[in-house]
């Protein structure tokens, strides 16, 4: 049977199918409708078309930018707000005629990278998304660690540790609190650090810094130091076997030297050997991890 994964994003939805050997045999993308009924229709149609092309049925796993409440079973915390309050697993199961497994998109990233990505062979993988938002997923022994409240890995909504006087109390986060790691480390925050309020795109900053732009270089240095502080808390609590970075900001080369060098000053240990790795599957990690949600170890 095929393993079908779907990555439900705010603007695009991707479907992929893996064969028994874990090889990708089909991939398609489509715009994400901005309404709940449209999402149900899109996913149902994409699965039907994929199975017709593949010549057989598959298990279905779905990664979403939120989670299912263990109390109500309803979607919560999705920045695609039209999903919130929906019983997405039940509604998709009714549409597809089979059960569907749903997990947070960062959990799917972690699952993919732990299976055959940068984290393959490591016991505990902490996989971080650094992009427009900041989040993380945890895989331990080949299994996603969801947690009792299904919030394991919601690292971005803890306060930045060891804030300086200049940083405190921190910028307002979309969640309503101040000083969240996400509010300091997301792409728009890094852009604003260099170019002031209203700046959103941080991607040109490394090239600008290399060309001698001191403002860009200073912003990148502060960002790397904050990332090191934030990850030091993860090491002190979870002590993962590796940390994998994904998302747009994970492409900034300086992070892989600057962050490990700064970790030692914050981790409560005489040695810090935690490797910081770039995601092997890049933007594909989410959909590939969703396809693996039905694996026996998941």
C-alpha angles and dihedrals in degrees: 000000000000121000108225121195129188126195108202108203131177094253105013137031121207129197126195134175125210125200124220091278093053095253120144109246101169138019131177137165134203137173113270113241114234094232137068099241090048091054092052090050094046095050092045092050094046092051092048092049092046093050091048089053093044093047097232147047128276143191113265127222124177131200116204135182091247138025143253114260111240088215100051107010089232126130113261137174096024116149085208084076096191087073094058114105094017124124090227100169093051094043093050091045089055091049095047099035094234139071119278126206116220130191139161114281092241089055089053090051090052092047093052096045092046093049101051107337135084092310097051111133095021119114099216119028123189107194119193130200111209109182138091084336133021124231143133145211131209128216119185122184091347094308129107111243102222097166130218092286094033092243100108108139096025086134095145093070097059118094119266105261125237095014116194122229089258091053099046129133088010134215122307112265123214087247089068099253130104128238100022116164088239092057090056102037108036120108097255090050091053091048091050090048089061103033107021135249115338096032111123109166117079097169096097094053100089092052091046091050091049089052091056103267100152094192091056092045092051092049092051091048093051091046093052091049091051091048089052091051092048093049092046088066089054091051092047092052106031104014093204122200090237141358118222122200122209136163129069096301091053087078092070103108097204092067093071092061103029099047099050089046091054097043095076092066092060108033116094095234140088090234133034113193099157108139117228108212136184115237110261096208097044113189090359095066094088098054093040091051091049089056089056096053090100095050112124091247095048 
